[in-house]
Amino acid sequence: MAMRLAVLLLLCFFSDDGVAASLARTNVASLPGFDGALPSRLETGYVTVDEENGAELFYYFIESEGDPGSDPVLLWLNGGDRCSVLSALFLEIGPLKLVVEPYNGSLPRLRYNPYAWTKVATILFVDSPVGAGFSLSRDPRGYYVGDISASLQLVKFLSEWFKEHPDHLSNPFYVGGDSYAGKIVPFVVQKISEDIEAGIIPTLNLKVIREQVKALTTNQKCPYAHGIGIISDQLYETIMEHCKGEDYDNPTNVICAQALTRFNSLLGEGSFAHILYRKCIYVSPRPNPDNIDRRILKEEREVIHHPPPQPSIKCNEYSNYLSYFWANNNATREALGIRKGTVNEWARCHDHDLPYTRDINSSIKYHRNVTLKGYRALVYSGDHDAVVPFLGTQAWVRSLNYPIVDDWRAWHLDGQSAGFTIAYGNNLTFATVKGGGHTAPEYEPERCFAMFSRWISDKPL
C-alpha cells in the first residue's frame, strides 16, 4: 500500500570528530546533464535513523509542479536487493529521465519526463534500507537490518523530518513503493497510523494509502506463463498435479522439481520483468566482498570502481547502465550534496553483499488493518510482469474478502482500454496496467500517470 507524505530536508555534515548532525539538506538549483532550470524545487539530504551506529537515510525531495502548498505528498520506496530510489526517480515516476544514447565516457544527459507524478504530487524519494544508494552507516553494524527494523527506521525518518518541516503537515500524506517495497509499505503505514493515534509523531494528514506493487506469490507464475503461451498444456498439468503443497523454490517431489526446472528454462527465454522485452544481461550487481566489515574498511581508504557490464542499447536495462556513470560523476555528487568519504561508489542495486533479514512473511494482515481503518489503497500490476504476475496480486487482494463495489471493468485513456480495474469495500482499488511490466511506470508511463493522477484526486479510474 502507499501513503503520501510531504517532505523537507536539512543539511547534515560530519564534524571533525566524526559525529553527524541528525538532519541535513542541500538545495539543488541544477543537475549535471540537464539543460535549464529544474521543473520544480529539489532538495536532497540525510536523516539519522540510528544514532548508535551513525546510520543515515538519504533522500530526494521534489516539490509538485502544481501547487506544493496543497498537493498530496508521497513517500516513495524502492525494491531490492537494496536498489537505490534513484531508479524510481529516473526510470519511473520522477520529473527527469536519462537520455538513452551510447555511453562515450561523458556525463549521461537528462531530459524532462512529461508523465512525472510530480506534476500532481510532491514526492519524497528515500534510499532505504541503510546501504541502498547513498544511505550509509559509519559503523558496519548499522547495515544489519531487516523488514521490520528498516520499516521502523523509516517511521523515525518521517518523525525527525516533520519536526523540522511542519509546513507540510497539513498536506494529504501517502506512502507508496514498488517490487519488494510492496511488503514494506503496509507495515510502515500501520506503524505511522499507530504512532499518530498515540501522539508519538507529528500529526500527519494521513488520508489514504496507496500501493503500487504486488504480493510475492511465486506459485502464480505457472498459471500466468501457461495463460500467456510460454509453457505447454502438458507441462502446466504436470506442475499442477505434482507440485501441490510444494515450495516452488525448493521442491522435494522429484517430478515437480524436474518440471519446474523446465518451466524456469522456458520462462527465462525472455525478460522476467516484461515478457515482450528482450532478454538482456542484469546490470546492477557488483562483486561480493568477503564480508561487510572488510568492504566498509576498504571503501574508507579508496574509491572502488565496479562498473556494471554493458548491455545492448536495444535493451531496457541500458538506462540502468547509464545511471551508474551519472551517479558516480564528481559533478553529480557535488550537486546532490553527497559527503566525501561516505559512499565512494554508488550502485543501483546490491547483490546480497549486505546483511538483510526478511522477517515480514506476509503483509496481508497489515493491508487488512489499515484498510479497515478507512485509508484508501490502490494496488496495481503491469499485465506483462512475470516476476510477480497480476494473478498473484489479484489472489491476495481477493483473500481480504471485501465486498465488490464496482465490478471488473476496463479503464480508459484516449478512448482506449488502458487496463482493467475493480473496486472493493474499505476503499480498496485493484488495477492492471495494459502493457506494463514489473515496474509498470517504466514501461507505460502515460497510462500509469493517468491512473495515479485520477486516483490521487479521488476520481474513478
Secondary structure, 3 states (H helix, E strand, C coil): CCCCCCCCCECCCECCCCCECCEEEEEECCCCCCCCCCCCCEEEEEEEEECCCCEEEEEEEECCCCCCCCCCEEEEECCCCCCCCHHHHHHHHCCEEECCCCCCCCCCCEEECCCCHHHCCEEEEEECCCCCCCCEECCHHHHCEEHHHHHHHHHHHHHHHHHHCHHHCCCEEEEEECCCHHHHHHHHHHHHHHHHHHCCCCCCEECCCCCCCCCCCHHHHHHHHHHCCCCCHHHHHHHHHHCCCCCCCCCCCHHHHHHHHHHHHHHCCCCCCCCCCCCCCCCCCCCCCCCHHHHHHHHHHCCCCCCCCCCCCCCCCHHHHHHHHHHCCHHHHHHHCCCCCCCCCCCCCCCCCCCEECCCCCCHHHHHHHHHCCCCEEEEEECCCCCCCHHHHHHHHHHCCCCEEEEEEEEEECCEEEEEEEEECCCEEEEEECCCCCCHHHHCHHHHHHHHHHHHCCCCC
